[in-house]
């Protein structure tokens, strides 16, 4: 009977996120104010009362989701006893801070550096992503590899739901081929770029320096990383996986399956939204899922 805490990634944000936490917990208020100071702007104002458009900017979205998730974990105090943690893409940073492998301050600085580096890579090389529903992982991989342009599987979210990433023309071509192959849907996403693809290489290089300069310590519990899908506790391995993450696929299905194989019977999502609860249920209907936001 093991409890896994999971942390969401980009796309889970909503206006008003974290406001109740700020108003009801002195610890949360203190951490949010510390974040405003570190970032050099009042992100709390954008989170609590900004517009959807404000929150959609990568440089706001990523730290906002990270802060909501991590501060929730911190306010649980003694009740937060994870046997394992994991996060979807950006959420991996939240998972590492919650498991005390990274400090709150260092985690926030890395997330902000990641957001800025990704934004820059998106602007330099317009690219996109698409959600593919109703095909096997193998079929999606096969179609991607047959296209001359850059197109790769980016997120293995749950069986039959995969996100692909690549050049604009490559994604258009892939969507046509996926539909021909029997996909229920091949839906271009409203994102700024091709996350988790080779087109993020400039961002990976930039973030690599920041990660290498940051201290990562042994976590309280294994952290299941997107790149390796297994529970990691070695700080050097955690760093390498974190660096590789920007240009590698998010293997969420495989990570959740591995956590269950390692004894997880309950998954708790901490952070905005409930996307991961839905994905975990689709991966395995036997496990208990719940969330706090």
Rosetta blueprint (number, residue, H / E / L):
1 X L
2 X E
3 X E
4 X E
5 X E
6 X E
7 X E
8 X L
9 X L
10 X L
11 X L
12 X L
13 X L
14 X L
15 X L
16 X L
17 X L
18 X L
19 X H
20 X H
21 X H
22 X H
23 X H
24 X H
25 X L
26 X H
27 X H
28 X H
29 X H
30 X H
31 X H
32 X H
33 X H
34 X H
35 X H
36 X H
37 X H
38 X H
39 X H
40 X L
41 X L
42 X L
43 X H
44 X H
45 X H
46 X H
47 X H
48 X H
49 X H
50 X L
51 X L
52 X H
53 X H
54 X H
55 X H
56 X H
57 X L
58 X H
59 X H
60 X H
61 X H
62 X H
63 X H
64 X H
65 X H
66 X H
67 X H
68 X H
69 X H
70 X H
71 X H
72 X H
73 X H
74 X H
75 X H
76 X L
77 X H
78 X H
79 X H
80 X L
81 X L
82 X L
83 X L
84 X E
85 X E
86 X E
87 X E
88 X L
89 X L
90 X L
91 X H
92 X H
93 X H
94 X H
95 X H
96 X H
97 X H
98 X H
99 X L
100 X L
101 X L
102 X L
103 X L
104 X H
105 X H
106 X H
107 X H
108 X H
109 X H
110 X H
111 X H
112 X H
113 X H
114 X H
115 X H
116 X H
117 X H
118 X H
119 X H
120 X H
121 X H
122 X H
123 X H
124 X H
125 X L
126 X L
127 X E
128 X E
129 X E
130 X E
131 X E
132 X E
133 X E
134 X L
135 X L
136 X L
137 X H
138 X H
139 X H
140 X H
141 X H
142 X H
143 X H
144 X H
145 X H
146 X L
147 X L
148 X L
149 X L
150 X L
151 X E
152 X E
153 X E
154 X E
155 X E
156 X E
157 X E
158 X E
159 X L
160 X L
161 X E
162 X E
163 X E
164 X E
165 X E
166 X E
167 X E
168 X H
169 X H
170 X H
171 X H
172 X H
173 X H
174 X H
175 X H
176 X H
177 X H
178 X H
179 X H
180 X H
181 X L
182 X L
183 X L
184 X L
185 X E
186 X E
187 X E
188 X E
189 X L
190 X L
191 X L
192 X L
193 X L
194 X L
195 X L
196 X L
197 X L
198 X H
199 X H
200 X H
201 X H
202 X H
203 X H
204 X H
205 X H
206 X H
207 X H
208 X H
209 X H
210 X H
211 X H
212 X H
213 X L
214 X L
215 X L
216 X L
217 X L
218 X L
219 X L
220 X L
221 X L
222 X E
223 X E
224 X E
225 X L
226 X L
227 X L
228 X L
229 X L
230 X L
231 X E
232 X E
233 X L
234 X L
235 X H
236 X H
237 X H
238 X H
239 X H
240 X H
241 X H
242 X H
243 X H
244 X H
245 X H
246 X H
247 X H
248 X L
249 X L
250 X E
251 X L
252 X H
253 X H
254 X H
255 X H
256 X H
257 X H
258 X H
259 X H
260 X H
261 X H
262 X L
263 X L
264 X E
265 X E
266 X E
267 X E
268 X E
269 X E
270 X E
271 X L
272 X L
273 X L
274 X L
275 X H
276 X H
277 X H
278 X H
279 X H
280 X H
281 X H
282 X H
283 X H
284 X L
285 X L
286 X L
287 X L
288 X E
289 X E
290 X E
291 X E
292 X E
293 X L
